[in-house]
């Protein structure tokens, strides 16, 4: 199930959004195409199967949101339920995604709690502010 998250500073108007995971497939040339969510959006998507998942993640180092591949299967899965189950297992064993520009691991996908406290990061716009996030929508 995909979701969208909004992160905002508690001192200024700075914000960014992240979202995902979203299914994709590869066409005959290997180009990534949206599979569709919750259902396939084309006959080609159905035929090709789910090749993996991508999402929009924020890099703390770059202060930018990038579309990155979260999971890229060796063999496409033609069953969406099976693809999502494999994604859940993969996420627990391969949770880190690197920034495409700096190879940094400081990528944020969703708000999370650590010791029952929401994640907080320094605001790049207003140094005294803290950015926190929350779920904005779920699909």
C-alpha positions as CSV (number, residue, x, y, z in Angstrom):
1,X,0.0,0.0,0.0
2,X,1.5,3.3,-1.0
3,X,1.4,6.5,1.1
4,X,2.3,10.1,1.0
5,X,4.1,11.9,3.8
6,X,4.5,15.6,4.6
7,X,7.5,16.9,6.6
8,X,7.5,20.5,7.8
9,X,9.5,22.8,10.0
10,X,8.1,24.0,13.3
11,X,9.7,27.5,12.9
12,X,9.2,28.4,9.3
13,X,7.2,27.5,6.2
14,X,9.8,25.0,4.9
15,X,8.4,21.6,3.9
16,X,8.9,18.6,1.6
17,X,6.8,15.5,0.6
18,X,7.8,11.9,0.1
19,X,5.7,9.0,-1.1
20,X,5.7,5.4,-2.1
21,X,6.3,2.6,-2.5
22,X,4.9,2.4,-6.1
23,X,5.0,-0.5,-8.4
24,X,6.9,-0.3,-11.7
25,X,7.6,-2.6,-14.6
26,X,10.3,-2.5,-17.3
27,X,9.3,-2.3,-21.0
28,X,11.0,-4.4,-23.7
29,X,13.9,-1.9,-23.8
30,X,14.4,-2.0,-20.0
31,X,12.9,1.4,-19.3
32,X,11.0,1.9,-16.1
33,X,7.3,2.5,-16.4
34,X,4.6,3.0,-13.8
35,X,2.7,-0.3,-13.2
36,X,-0.3,1.4,-11.6
37,X,-1.7,1.3,-8.1
38,X,-3.8,-0.4,-6.9
39,X,-4.4,-2.0,-10.3
40,X,-2.3,-2.2,-13.5
41,X,-2.8,0.8,-15.7
42,X,-2.2,-0.9,-19.0
43,X,-2.2,-4.3,-20.8
44,X,1.6,-4.0,-21.1
45,X,1.9,-3.6,-17.3
46,X,-0.1,-6.8,-16.8
47,X,1.9,-8.7,-19.4
48,X,5.3,-7.5,-18.1
49,X,4.6,-7.9,-14.3
50,X,5.9,-6.0,-11.4
51,X,9.7,-5.5,-11.7
52,X,10.0,-3.6,-8.4
53,X,9.1,-0.6,-6.4
54,X,10.2,3.0,-6.4
55,X,9.5,6.0,-4.2
56,X,10.2,9.7,-3.6
57,X,12.7,10.1,-0.8
58,X,14.3,13.1,0.7
59,X,18.1,13.4,1.0
60,X,19.2,15.3,4.2
61,X,22.6,16.0,2.7
62,X,21.3,17.4,-0.7
63,X,18.1,18.9,0.7
64,X,16.3,17.4,-2.3
65,X,13.6,14.8,-3.0
66,X,14.7,12.1,-5.5
67,X,12.7,9.3,-7.2
68,X,14.7,6.2,-6.3
69,X,14.3,2.5,-6.8
70,X,13.6,0.8,-3.5
71,X,13.4,-2.8,-4.8
72,X,14.4,-4.2,-8.2
73,X,13.5,-7.8,-8.7
74,X,15.6,-10.1,-10.9
75,X,12.4,-11.7,-12.2
76,X,9.2,-9.7,-12.5
77,X,6.2,-10.9,-10.4
78,X,2.9,-11.2,-12.2
79,X,0.9,-11.4,-8.9
80,X,0.6,-8.0,-7.2
81,X,-0.1,-9.6,-3.8
82,X,3.0,-11.7,-4.0
83,X,5.1,-8.7,-5.1
84,X,4.0,-6.7,-2.1
85,X,4.7,-9.7,0.2
86,X,8.3,-10.0,-1.2
87,X,8.7,-6.2,-0.8
88,X,7.9,-6.4,2.9
89,X,10.5,-9.2,3.4
90,X,13.0,-7.3,1.3
91,X,12.5,-4.1,3.3
92,X,13.3,-5.9,6.5
93,X,16.5,-7.3,5.2
94,X,17.6,-4.4,2.9
95,X,16.3,-1.2,4.5
96,X,18.9,1.3,3.3
97,X,18.6,3.4,0.1
98,X,21.4,5.6,-1.0
99,X,21.2,9.1,-2.5
100,X,21.8,9.1,-6.2
101,X,24.0,12.2,-6.1
102,X,26.2,11.7,-3.0
103,X,25.8,8.0,-2.3
104,X,24.7,9.1,1.2
105,X,22.5,6.9,3.4
106,X,20.7,10.0,4.9
107,X,17.5,9.3,2.9
108,X,14.1,9.8,4.5
109,X,11.1,8.0,3.2
110,X,8.6,8.0,6.0
111,X,8.3,9.4,9.5
112,X,9.4,7.0,12.1
113,X,9.5,6.8,15.9
114,X,12.6,6.1,17.9
115,X,12.0,5.3,21.6
116,X,8.4,6.6,21.1
117,X,9.6,10.0,19.8
118,X,9.0,11.2,16.3
119,X,12.1,11.6,14.1
120,X,13.3,15.2,14.0
121,X,15.9,16.7,11.7
122,X,17.3,20.2,11.6
123,X,15.6,22.5,9.2
124,X,18.0,23.5,6.3
125,X,16.1,26.8,5.9
126,X,15.8,27.9,9.5
127,X,18.7,26.5,11.6
128,X,16.8,26.7,14.9
129,X,13.8,24.8,13.5
130,X,13.1,21.1,13.5
131,X,11.4,19.1,10.8
132,X,8.9,16.4,11.7
133,X,6.7,14.4,9.5
134,X,3.3,12.7,9.4
135,X,1.3,10.6,7.1
136,X,-0.7,12.8,4.7
137,X,-2.6,10.1,2.7
138,X,-2.7,6.3,2.1
139,X,-3.8,4.6,-1.1
